[in-house]
Amino acid sequence: MPKFAVIKTGGKQYLVKEGERLRVEKLEASEDGLIEFNEVLLTGDNDNNLYVGTPFLKDTKVSAERVSDGKAKKVIVARYHSKTRYRKTKGHRQPFTEVRIKEIK
């Protein structure tokens, strides 16, 4: 039984374990709040067994439940041109979905 997996979502890769909470890019969940990650790159366990996909593992899925949605801390972006009195600041808050990993199948 796999103890950990590497999944791909939102253009990023995450190392996940069962029972772990994780913040990923904003995802749409079904009415029951369950999310399945089909793009599994690697799985492994404590017995030094690794299964690597090319690029993804077939018949391997990671199921999770949505815990909450929110926005991350504000990131301030500043632009400045010297000698021209040009200053501009912008703020951005990236939306995220917090999930709890239930099972690695």
Secondary structure, DSSP 8 states (H G I E B T S, - for coil): --SEEEEEETTEEEEEETT-EEEEE-----TT-EEEE--EEEEE-TTS-EEE-SSS-TT--EEEEEEEEEE---EEEEEEETTTTEEEEEEE--EEEEEEEEEE-
